[in-house]
Amino acid sequence: MKQNVLLKKKNGAALAAVLVVVTALALAACGGKKDAPAAEQVVRIGLVGEELRAPWTRVADNLAAEGIKIELVNFSDYAVPNRALADGEIELNAFQHDAFLQDEIANHNYPISAFGNTVVFFLGVYSHKIKSLDELKNGDTVVIMNDATNGGRALKVLETAGVFTLDPAKGNAPTVADIVTNPKNIKIVEVDAANTYRTLDDPQVAAAVVNSTFVIDAGGVPDKDAIYIKPIDSVSDKPYINLVVGKNADKNNETLKKIVAAFQTDEIAGVIKNEPALLGALPAW
């Protein structure tokens, strides 16, 4: 009898030990599932040029701890990022103003839209031959961009500088044909935006209106090198506020909303105001 009692006690103790081990393993497994980090979310953002890299890099650093990995994808010209977005090669892009976006949607039927504002850039006139637009001579050539929205804005810049006047009925989208008075018979030549800065080396070109992107890419400093800068106006320049753009289907994507909100902060406004590549740009949210 004593032997049987001892055996029962030993078997009971062994069973209890097994139950303790099993319970501990189960708790550990549950705890492991609870504490496992969420899968990293990769979001690719398309840029053109380097101006906005610094603020977007800060946004990427700030969101990394939340499991959001931002990859910045650089494109060489304005024709590609919206197509890449529509095709799913990137999740967002941040390079264009609203006037350009609406023109792209109208021409290509891209299923994309604005998710939020970023900055507004000034548009300047540059020259390797003159120091002021007052020095333009009769019949001189000035280069502008050949896309409708940037070209129209460039013409408005030249009008503001007093080079010629435009048909006011054309609003923010004038064309060369809408030049009404041109006292110095200035010739306007339209080229791809990416080539505008390069034309300054052409002996036939007196000046060119150039997007800051391409000035910086060529090693220039926009607010220092421009011979004329049109002051930013909150009303007339509203169509030229740069945007974060995404696919319509992703409009309510919480991760993308979080990224836009992370850009539109006082911290990022400070980066914009202190970044040499963004001198002359203003936060616009």
Secondary structure, DSSP 8 states (H G I E B T S, - for coil): -HHHHHHHHHHHHHHHHHHHHHHHHHHHHHHHHHH-----EEEEEEEESSTTHHHHHHHHHHHHTTTEEEEEEEESSTTSHHHHHHTTS-SEE---BHHHHHHHHHHH---EEEEEEEEE---EEE-SS-SSGGG--TT-EEEEESSHHHHHHHHHHHHHTTS-EE-GGGTT---GGGEEE-TT--EEEEE-GGGTGGGGGSTTEEEEEE-HHHHHHTT--HHHH-SEE----TTTTGGGEEEEEEEGGGTT-HHHHHHHHHHSSHHHHHHHHH-GGGTT-EE--
